Structures are given as C-alpha cells and as structure tokens.
Amino acid sequence: MSGLAIHQLNKAYGPVNALSNISLSVANGQFVCLLGPSGCGKSTLLRIIAGLEATTSGKVLLDGKDITEVPAHLRDFGMVFQSLALFPHLTVGENIAYPLRIRGASKEVQDREVQRLLDLVHLPGVADRAITQLSGGQRQRIAIARALALKPKLFLLDEPMSALDAKLREAMQVEVKRLQQELGITTFLVTHDQREAMTTADLVVVMSGGVIQQIAPPVEIYRSPANAFVADFIGVANLIEGDAKAGGRVVVPGGQVLIDGVAAGGKVNFSVRPEDLTLQSAAGDSTVAGTVAFIRHLGSSLEVNVSVPGLAKDLIVVMSPREHLPFDLGDTVNVHVPGSACVVLR
Amino acid sequence: MNTSRPQNLTGYVPLILPAVVLVMFFVVPFGSMILISFYKNLGGGLYEEILNLDNYRRLISPFFVGLLIASFGLALAVAAISIVIAFPFSYLLVNSPRSTQVVWLIFMLSILSLSESIIGFAWSTILSRTAGVSNLLVFLGLLDRPASYAPGLGALIAGVVYTAIPYAVLVLYPILSRVDPHIEEAARTLGTSPLRTFFIVVLPMQRNTIVTTFLMILVFTLGTYLMPQILGRPQHWTLSVAISDQALMQSNIPFAAALAVFLVIVTLLIVGTVVLFGRKENAS
C-alpha cells in the first residue's frame, strides 16, 4: 500500500519501554499529529520514523517497502527540530541549499531552489543574511524551507513551534497547514499542544505512556474520546461515574443523567464537555445539583465551576458571555446534563 | 551583564587590588625587560644603564633568525599535530557516556600536574635504545635491532605534543559539549553520513574554536625551552633555549631581554595577523 505504515513497533531503553506495540497506517498526503504529554514517547516515535533511533522490534514501511534498517541519511525525509538545528556557520541561503550542495547540485540550481523555497515560506531576499540576524519566527521558516529543499516524501516536525510566543505560534500553525495542503506532502507533527493538533491535523494520534490511546480525526477525538485519558487530555472534560439503572437512567452524585442505550447494572463512566452543560434553578430528569463554587469571565466565554458533593472535581460549565447568569457564588444550582452529549467511556 | 561605568570614584575601589597586582607583576617586569634590552652588557650578570641598540643589531643575524624560524617551525608542527589529535578526541569524548568523560578529563588534568622535565625524561627513556619501544618492536619482529629515537626531531615533537594536548582538550571540550546535538542529526536527515557530517558540518562549524586553540598551543610551544634540550639535538634548539642560555649560562641579561622582546613582537604580529584575517573572513 502507499503511505507510511508502522507494524507492532516496540522501543525499550534498558528495562524501560518507551514505546509499546505501536501500529499505525497513514495514507499519502495526510497531516498526522502525534499528541501527548511530555514523556509519552511521541518524539521517540518520530525519531524512529526519521531513522535517528533504532527500533527494539517491529517494522516501519514506506509505500510497502521495509525501511526499518535504512539509515537516516538515506531516507530523504525532511525534518524540523525543536531547536531548529540550523547550521550557525552558514548563511540562510547556504543552510537551505545544504542538502542540494552535498548532492552535487550546480550553483544555479542551488540559487534557483533557494529562491523558490524562500518564496514558499514568504521570506524572499534574506538568502545572504547570517542565521543570527533572523528572529525566532524567521528561523522557523528557514528550518522548514531547508527540510523541504529535497521535496521529501515525509515531512517531520518535532515540536518546532513550542519556543514561539502564543500569537506567532498560532500564525505558524496555520502557515504550516497551508504549506502542507499546497504541497500535498505526508506530514508528522509532534506536539503536546492540543490546539496545535486541532488546527493542523487530518489525523490525531493521542499517546500516553508509550501506548497509542486513540487514532482519529480531530473532531472525533474531541466529540467521542476513546477513554478517560483522551477525554481529559483533549480540551476540558467533566468525568463522571455513576450506577446504571433500567431505562438508561444513570444515578450519579447529586442527581441522575439519562443516557440512551446504557445497559442496566454496574458502574458507568462518562465524559461530557463543559459547553454542553447548562445551569437551571429547578431539578429536572437529567440534572445534577450542586453549589456555585467559582465564576470567571474569560472575555469570549463565561465559566462556572459547580461543586457537587460526592464528585472529586467541580463540574465545569461554559456559556456565552452575553448570557445573563441568574446565580451567584454559593447559590444552589442544577446542572442540566443532556444525555446525547455524554460519551460513555470504556 | 552590567557594562555601565561606576558613578563615582568609590566605585573603582574593588579594582585597586587587581590593578596593583597587574602593574606589579606584569607591567613593571615587562617594562623593565624592555628597558634592560637596551642596556650595555658588562658580563657576569652586570650591565651599564646606557641606552643603545647593540643588542638588537646583534640579534638580526642569520643565526638568531634561524633560531626564530626553528622555533616557529616546531610550534606550528606541534600546534597542527595537537589539533589533529585533540579535536577528534574531544569530539568523541563529548559523545561518550558521562563516566568515560570523567575518567579521561581526570587523566588529562593529571598530565597537567606533571612537570615538563619529568615528561621530557620519560619520553627520552621511552624512545631510547636500551629501554625504549624499539625493544618491543624487536620482540614483535618488526625491527632487527633496537634503535634510538631520542634525541631527535620526532622525539621533541612527541614530547611537546604530549604536554600540549591536555590544554587543547580542556579548551575544546567545554565548547564542543555545548553544541546542539540536533545539528548533527539535522545534517543526517538532510543526507549526510555520520563520518561526512564530521568533516563538512562539525569541523567547519568549529573553525574559530580550532583557530583559537591552534594559536594558544602555538604560543605555548614557543615558550618551551626544556624539551628541546632534553629531547632535541642542538639544531632543534629554539629561540627560548637561546634566551635561557644567554640569561643563565652567559649571564648576558640585556641580550636575553632583547631576544625575549624580539620573540614577543614576532608572536604578537603572527597572532594579530591571524585574528585580523579571521575577522575579515567572518565579515565577508
């Protein structure tokens, strides 16, 4: 098949398993985000794809060919590092032309390609500058241009945006995504920032503890998380445990929630997003009672924490800032939990 | 870093001690050396305070210019060989496990604690006919009979290189250990094999470091006067040997001072040229 496939890959450092039983298959032209907290193995996985790290067992296939043992310098993948790793002794143009120069491209070809790539990253006319004369965002673009100079089959990015300030980071995310769509290049981006993953990815791979937790498109990851870890890691989630009764009735601390299709008997864990919850004064057939513990206006939204006896964490309710809030701190409220918005977790 | 000048005179108080020490132990001796180099020698360590250029006239002779050339020849060879050994060594050291690094650095420091004469006599024994490595080569069947390699130019270079390498490593190690390891990985993902990465990325990237270390060893070697006498033949004797000979054996202090001034000036000229050249290269 065409694209990148990983088969039952394991990586151990001594007794520690950095990656366990990773299997993944990505079609050509997709933008894949490896998302997870630090130490989850996402960077290690990317480095294995790049050939910078050996596997303990398992296979990496590109277009059906086994490339597990191919050294990094023969893979012809473009990689952008967190530190960018630009060559400090070369100019901007020489950095970008480096992969062409070492393959013996003529000076004319090098110059033409440098022009083309600088235009591509919207930084024309800086070819003769020293790396130290550029700002952080500009260096980023140069590192991207250098990685794309070979027209690589795979474009690998190891948290390159994490050092930028928030505004610039958002702008770069959009730009990287546009660039990837323009070139149609298969891309892997490692990140711990779920916003970054949502902005860029066609496919999000959520990892934790060296294990893949879920592989799905961003919206699906958000709307139907596979487990409590994914629900909690992506965005804000209210995680609730209750006892399932007949008729889809789930008895939870402070009230009950009606969720269609829940079989009676036993414990049920489910997750519900803050924006799906609403506050009301009267109890209903799918509400949870609590007291208002904290209110904050975030400008674009209004966030209310409701403390429910028996729940470890406050329920978080997010509403539009234009809505009138008829409650004050310490008031007793009922949180309406629509069953259709609840995702039952395994 | 705070680079503003002190607001008033009391702000300069902390500088008094270093200033006094610098003047007493550096400016005064160096100035008196320059002054004495113009005095007239009376023999027996005495001199007359009459300013004249006789010492400098005597020094511009084929013999002393020859010594100068020999000095720089030796220093250049030692600096080059030391870099060729110390740079790859430091590079491998930086990329080896922490415990290995510590062992080697302690070893390097312990070489520094040895005196030059001990190292010189050790090398002359190692390279001698009676007890040296040639006996080992005979035992291995590589030589017919033991040979003597010391005194000789090879022995001299070996001895000085041995003393210079720890300095080179201790200068190179901290600089190389600060280099972003991702730069080499980037070079590899861009299509450079590990060996080629060393030659076309690591070496050029450290050009300034290499030049600085080279100059340091060059200057360091110019001052060596024991090694040439222990491990070299008279034709390998350097200007530093002549200076010590004039000062200690001939008791001609003014002429020794003139030779030392001469060596300092030529050294400064060469170092200055290299620094200027390097700066121009960087600017272009």
Boltz contact constraints between the chains, C-beta under 6 A:
constraints:
  - contact:
      token1: [A, 50]
      token2: [B, 189]
      max_distance: 6.0
  - contact:
      token1: [A, 52]
      token2: [B, 185]
      max_distance: 6.0
  - contact:
      token1: [A, 72]
      token2: [B, 188]
      max_distance: 6.0
  - contact:
      token1: [A, 72]
      token2: [B, 189]
      max_distance: 6.0
  - contact:
      token1: [A, 73]
      token2: [B, 188]
      max_distance: 6.0
  - contact:
      token1: [A, 73]
      token2: [B, 191]
      max_distance: 6.0
  - contact:
      token1: [A, 73]
      token2: [B, 192]
      max_distance: 6.0
  - contact:
      token1: [A, 73]
      token2: [B, 193]
      max_distance: 6.0
  - contact:
      token1: [A, 79]
      token2: [B, 189]
      max_distance: 6.0
  - contact:
      token1: [A, 81]
      token2: [B, 182]
      max_distance: 6.0
  - contact:
      token1: [A, 81]
      token2: [B, 186]
      max_distance: 6.0
  - contact:
      token1: [A, 83]
      token2: [B, 180]
      max_distance: 6.0
  - contact:
      token1: [A, 83]
      token2: [B, 182]
      max_distance: 6.0
  - contact:
      token1: [A, 85]
      token2: [B, 180]
      max_distance: 6.0
  - contact:
      token1: [A, 85]
      token2: [B, 182]
      max_distance: 6.0
  - contact:
      token1: [A, 85]
      token2: [B, 183]
      max_distance: 6.0
  - contact:
      token1: [A, 85]
      token2: [B, 186]
      max_distance: 6.0
  - contact:
      token1: [A, 89]
      token2: [B, 204]
      max_distance: 6.0
  - contact:
      token1: [A, 89]
      token2: [B, 205]
      max_distance: 6.0
  - contact:
      token1: [A, 98]
      token2: [B, 190]
      max_distance: 6.0
  - contact:
      token1: [A, 99]
      token2: [B, 190]
      max_distance: 6.0
  - contact:
      token1: [A, 99]
      token2: [B, 191]
      max_distance: 6.0
  - contact:
      token1: [A, 102]
      token2: [B, 191]
      max_distance: 6.0
  - contact:
      token1: [A, 102]
      token2: [B, 192]
      max_distance: 6.0
